[in-house]
Amino acid sequence: MRLLLQQRPAGPEAPRFVQLMLQPDLLGGWTLVRESGQIGGRSTLRKEQYLDQAAALAALEQARDQQLKRGFQLMFAQGADAPRS
């Protein structure tokens, strides 16, 4: 599952983005990958491990909701299990 959120720029700077991805790992757990930064610039990558899909999905939804409150807009969603709104 993958979500891409983008924030409109306030001036001449490039827009900011946040990408959230859920990936299964080889041991039966799940990884939430968060990438954020400016489009065309540097970005940061963080990974969080979860034991089950339900906990990972809840963390993804919470991260998505936090970014929506900060003014980001959902630009792209991909995956069979789309998160609840």
Helices and strands as residue ranges (DSSP letters): E 2-7, E 16-24, E 30-38, E 43-50, H 53-69, E 73-78
